[in-house]
Amino acid sequence: MLGRNSDLVSIKDVGTDEIESLFRKAQAFEENAEKSCRERILATLFFEASTRTRLSFESAMKRLGGEVISVSGIEGTSVMKGETFEDTIRMVENYCDAIVLRHPMNEAAALAASIANVPVINAGDGTNEHPTQTLLDLYTIQKEFRSIDGLKIAMIGDLKYGRTVHSLSLGLNNYDVSMRFISHPSLRVPDEIKREIKNKFEETEKMKLSDCDVIYMTRIQKERFPEQRAFEAVKGLYKISKETLRSLKEDSIILHPLPRVEEIEQGVDADKRAHYFQQARNGVFVRMAILDTFLNG
């Protein structure tokens, strides 16, 4: 259960009622940014590259009246001297009221949460999960359609290594939807995730989008592949172009957790169905709601 001094390690930590509560709070903050976190300090520990997640969390905390201390990369930190991850967490918790953590190791957030005496929020742990991204994804979908139930959602690209897809698939367990996973066979959703999915889903290699309400595009994550040859075999396999738009429903939306590389052409940006920059903006308000909940209850 989310609340003061709790942790957000997995999207499975959040129930439907809690999601709806966060959405109401995010909407309120979107209309009026109450300074509810004055004299609070957030530590953002990003041991893996980030633009949107780190900056939106820092923007969220500052809009709430709080302060931020930050680590981006391991250069300049005692990790370079051999300090353990556990000791880093034990040290940082003395300087802040909550920790937002991104780390290349799967389960790093769970380990940090087991150590720290302040709330730990998972901002992406390896190829595992990215729960706050899922919350802003769901918020974006609900704002557009008013209800998530009954939608057909396509997820495309790197579904094996893509932690955003893993969390979103599990987060959608709170709703009645159908899903279509579109990927190369080597990049399918991991079996352990599929076993936990409660909604109806199908897997295909074909870009069948004409009946979909939400098109969730993802980047092929070059940095996750064990060898360059495997990446080259799937690079550029799926793309959304202006030509693709002709086959989409007029009221569908296109989402992307970003960054994009070449999987969505820039010419698509002007189309009314392109919602990925609005999606990124919504991240600030959702993360304001998360921080307020964890720091104030």
C-alpha positions as CSV (number, residue, x, y, z in Angstrom):
1,M,0.0,0.0,0.0
2,L,1.3,3.4,-0.9
3,G,1.6,6.0,1.8
4,R,4.0,7.9,3.9
5,N,7.4,6.2,4.3
6,S,6.4,3.3,1.9
7,D,8.4,2.2,-1.2
8,L,7.6,1.9,-4.9
9,V,9.7,-1.0,-6.2
10,S,7.2,-2.6,-8.6
11,I,4.0,-1.6,-10.2
12,K,2.6,-4.6,-8.5
13,D,2.9,-2.6,-5.3
14,V,0.1,-0.3,-6.5
15,G,-3.6,-1.3,-6.6
16,T,-6.4,0.1,-8.7
17,D,-7.8,2.4,-5.9
18,E,-4.3,3.7,-5.3
19,I,-3.7,4.4,-9.0
20,E,-7.0,6.4,-9.2
21,S,-6.0,8.3,-6.0
22,L,-2.7,9.2,-7.5
23,F,-4.4,10.3,-10.7
24,R,-6.8,12.6,-8.8
25,K,-3.8,14.1,-7.0
26,A,-1.8,14.5,-10.3
27,Q,-4.8,16.3,-11.8
28,A,-5.0,18.7,-8.9
29,F,-1.3,19.4,-9.1
30,E,-1.6,20.0,-12.8
31,E,-4.1,22.8,-12.0
32,N,-2.4,24.1,-8.8
33,A,1.1,23.2,-7.6
34,E,0.7,23.2,-3.8
35,K,4.0,23.6,-2.0
36,S,3.5,20.5,0.1
37,C,7.1,19.4,0.4
38,R,8.9,22.4,1.9
39,E,12.0,21.6,3.9
40,R,12.1,18.1,2.4
41,I,15.1,16.8,0.4
42,L,14.9,14.3,-2.5
43,A,18.0,12.3,-3.5
44,T,18.0,11.3,-7.2
45,L,20.6,8.5,-7.7
46,F,20.9,7.7,-11.4
47,F,23.7,5.2,-12.0
48,E,22.3,4.8,-15.5
49,A,21.6,7.5,-18.2
50,S,18.4,9.4,-18.0
51,T,16.9,12.7,-19.2
52,R,13.1,12.7,-18.7
53,T,12.9,10.6,-15.5
54,R,15.6,12.4,-13.6
55,L,14.6,15.9,-14.7
56,S,10.9,15.3,-14.2
57,F,11.4,14.0,-10.7
58,E,13.6,17.0,-9.9
59,S,11.1,19.4,-11.4
60,A,8.3,17.7,-9.5
61,M,10.2,18.1,-6.2
62,K,11.0,21.7,-6.8
63,R,7.4,22.5,-7.8
64,L,6.4,21.0,-4.5
65,G,8.7,23.4,-2.7
66,G,11.4,20.8,-1.8
67,E,15.1,20.5,-2.6
68,V,17.1,18.0,-4.6
69,I,20.5,16.4,-4.3
70,S,21.6,14.4,-7.2
71,V,24.0,11.8,-8.5
72,S,24.2,11.2,-12.3
73,G,26.6,8.4,-13.2
74,I,29.3,7.0,-11.0
75,E,32.0,9.4,-11.9
76,G,32.9,11.7,-9.0
77,T,31.3,9.3,-6.4
78,S,32.9,6.9,-4.0
79,V,31.7,4.0,-6.1
80,M,34.8,4.7,-8.1
81,K,36.8,4.0,-5.0
82,G,35.1,0.7,-4.5
83,E,32.2,1.7,-2.2
84,T,29.5,-1.0,-2.2
85,F,26.0,-0.3,-3.4
86,E,24.7,-1.1,0.1
87,D,27.0,1.4,1.7
88,T,26.1,4.1,-0.8
89,I,22.4,3.7,0.1
90,R,23.1,3.7,3.9
91,M,25.1,6.9,3.4
92,V,22.6,8.7,1.2
93,E,19.6,8.1,3.4
94,N,21.2,10.3,6.0
95,Y,21.0,13.3,3.7
96,C,17.5,13.1,2.4
97,D,13.8,12.3,3.0
98,A,13.4,10.0,0.0
99,I,15.5,8.3,-2.7
100,V,14.7,8.0,-6.4
101,L,17.0,5.3,-7.8
102,R,17.9,4.2,-11.3
103,H,20.4,1.4,-11.6
104,P,21.6,-1.1,-14.4
105,M,21.2,-4.1,-12.0
106,N,17.9,-5.9,-11.9
107,E,16.3,-5.8,-8.4
108,A,18.6,-2.9,-7.3
109,A,15.5,-1.0,-6.1
110,A,14.3,-3.9,-4.0
111,L,17.8,-4.2,-2.4
112,A,17.8,-0.5,-1.7
113,A,14.4,-0.6,-0.2
114,S,15.4,-3.4,2.1
115,I,18.3,-1.3,3.4
116,A,17.0,2.3,3.5
117,N,14.9,3.8,6.3
118,V,13.5,6.4,3.9
119,P,11.2,5.8,0.9
120,V,12.8,4.3,-2.2
121,I,11.2,4.9,-5.6
122,N,12.3,2.7,-8.5
123,A,13.2,4.8,-11.5
124,G,14.2,1.8,-13.6
125,D,16.2,-1.2,-12.5
126,G,18.0,-3.0,-15.4
127,T,15.6,-4.8,-17.6
128,N,13.2,-5.4,-14.8
129,E,10.6,-2.6,-14.2
130,H,9.9,1.1,-14.4
131,P,6.8,1.6,-12.3
132,T,6.6,5.4,-12.3
133,Q,6.7,5.4,-16.1
134,T,3.8,3.1,-16.1
135,L,1.8,5.4,-13.8
136,L,2.3,8.3,-16.2
137,D,1.5,6.1,-19.2
138,L,-1.8,5.1,-17.6
139,Y,-2.5,8.7,-16.6
140,T,-2.0,9.8,-20.2
141,I,-4.2,7.0,-21.5
142,Q,-7.0,7.8,-19.0
143,K,-6.8,11.5,-19.7
144,E,-7.4,10.8,-23.4
145,F,-10.0,8.1,-23.2
146,R,-11.5,8.8,-19.8
147,S,-11.6,5.1,-19.1
148,I,-8.9,2.5,-19.7
149,D,-11.3,-0.4,-19.6
150,G,-12.2,-1.9,-23.0
151,L,-9.2,-0.5,-24.9
152,K,-6.9,-2.5,-27.2
153,I,-3.3,-1.7,-26.6
154,A,-0.4,-2.6,-29.0
155,M,3.2,-2.7,-27.6
156,I,5.9,-2.7,-30.3
157,G,9.7,-3.2,-30.5
158,D,12.0,-4.3,-27.7
159,L,9.6,-6.2,-25.4
160,K,12.3,-8.4,-24.0
161,Y,14.6,-5.8,-22.5
162,G,12.1,-3.0,-22.3
163,R,11.3,-2.5,-18.6
164,T,8.6,0.0,-19.5
165,V,6.7,-2.7,-21.3
166,H,7.1,-5.1,-18.4
167,S,5.7,-2.6,-15.9
168,L,2.9,-1.5,-18.2
169,S,1.8,-5.0,-19.0
170,L,1.6,-5.7,-15.2
171,G,0.0,-2.3,-14.5
172,L,-2.8,-3.0,-16.9
173,N,-3.8,-6.0,-14.7
174,N,-5.8,-3.3,-12.9
175,Y,-8.0,-2.8,-16.0
176,D,-10.0,-4.9,-18.5
177,V,-8.0,-4.5,-21.8
178,S,-6.6,-6.6,-24.6
179,M,-3.0,-6.4,-25.7
180,R,-1.1,-7.1,-28.8
181,F,2.7,-7.6,-28.4
182,I,4.5,-6.9,-31.7
183,S,8.1,-7.8,-31.9
184,H,10.8,-10.0,-33.5
185,P,10.7,-13.5,-31.9
186,S,14.0,-12.8,-30.2
187,L,12.5,-9.8,-28.4
188,R,9.3,-11.2,-27.1
189,V,8.0,-10.4,-23.6
190,P,9.7,-12.6,-21.1
191,D,7.8,-15.7,-20.0
192,E,7.9,-14.6,-16.3
193,I,6.0,-11.4,-17.2
194,K,3.5,-13.2,-19.4
195,R,2.7,-15.6,-16.6
196,E,1.5,-12.7,-14.5
197,I,-0.6,-11.0,-17.2
198,K,-4.3,-11.3,-16.4
199,N,-5.6,-9.7,-19.6
200,K,-6.0,-11.3,-23.0
201,F,-3.0,-10.9,-25.2
202,E,-1.6,-12.1,-28.5
203,E,2.0,-12.1,-29.9
204,T,2.8,-11.4,-33.6
205,E,5.7,-10.1,-35.8
206,K,3.3,-8.1,-37.9
207,M,2.5,-4.4,-37.5
208,K,-1.3,-4.9,-37.2
209,L,-2.5,-1.5,-35.7
210,S,-5.8,-0.6,-37.5
211,D,-8.0,-1.9,-34.6
212,C,-5.8,-0.5,-31.8
213,D,-6.6,2.4,-29.5
214,V,-3.1,2.8,-28.0
215,I,0.1,2.3,-29.9
216,Y,3.0,2.0,-27.5
217,M,6.2,2.2,-29.4
218,T,9.6,1.4,-27.9
219,R,13.2,1.7,-28.8
220,I,15.4,-1.3,-29.6
221,Q,17.8,-1.0,-26.7
222,K,21.3,-1.4,-28.2
223,E,22.9,-1.2,-24.8
224,R,21.1,-4.3,-23.5
225,F,22.2,-6.7,-26.2
226,P,25.0,-9.1,-25.4
227,E,26.5,-8.7,-28.8
228,Q,26.4,-6.2,-31.7
229,R,25.4,-8.8,-34.2
230,A,22.1,-9.6,-32.4
231,F,21.3,-5.9,-32.3
232,E,22.0,-5.4,-36.0
233,A,19.6,-8.3,-36.9
234,V,16.6,-6.4,-35.4
235,K,17.7,-2.7,-35.8
236,G,15.1,-0.6,-37.6
237,L,12.6,-3.5,-37.9
238,Y,9.6,-1.5,-36.7
239,K,8.9,2.1,-37.6
240,I,5.9,4.5,-37.5
241,S,5.9,6.8,-40.4
242,K,3.5,9.2,-42.0
243,E,2.5,6.3,-44.2
244,T,1.7,4.2,-41.1
245,L,-0.7,6.9,-39.8
246,R,-3.1,6.1,-42.7
247,S,-4.0,2.7,-41.2
248,L,-4.6,4.0,-37.6
249,K,-7.9,4.8,-36.0
250,E,-8.7,8.5,-36.0
251,D,-9.1,8.5,-32.2
252,S,-6.1,6.4,-31.4
253,I,-3.0,7.7,-29.7
254,I,0.7,7.0,-30.1
255,L,2.9,6.8,-27.0
256,H,6.6,6.3,-26.5
257,P,8.6,6.3,-23.2
258,L,11.4,8.0,-25.1
259,P,14.1,8.5,-26.1
260,R,13.3,7.6,-29.7
261,V,16.0,6.8,-32.2
262,E,14.5,6.1,-35.6
263,E,11.3,4.1,-34.7
264,I,9.0,7.1,-35.0
265,E,9.7,9.5,-37.9
266,Q,9.8,13.2,-36.9
267,G,7.1,13.9,-39.5
268,V,4.6,12.0,-37.2
269,D,5.0,14.6,-34.4
270,A,2.5,17.0,-36.0
271,D,-0.2,14.4,-36.1
272,K,-2.9,14.8,-33.4
273,R,-2.5,11.2,-32.4
274,A,1.2,11.7,-31.4
275,H,1.0,12.0,-27.6
276,Y,4.6,11.2,-26.5
277,F,5.6,14.7,-25.6
278,Q,2.4,15.2,-23.7
279,Q,3.2,11.9,-22.1
280,A,6.5,13.2,-20.9
281,R,4.9,16.4,-19.6
282,N,2.4,14.3,-17.6
283,G,5.3,12.7,-15.9
284,V,5.9,15.8,-13.8
285,F,2.4,15.8,-12.3
286,V,2.3,12.1,-11.7
287,R,5.6,12.2,-10.0
288,M,4.5,15.2,-7.9
289,A,1.6,13.0,-6.8
290,I,3.9,10.1,-6.0
291,L,6.3,12.3,-3.9
292,D,3.5,14.0,-2.0
293,T,2.0,10.6,-1.2
294,F,5.3,9.1,0.0
295,L,6.4,12.2,2.0
296,N,3.1,13.4,3.4
297,G,0.7,10.4,3.2
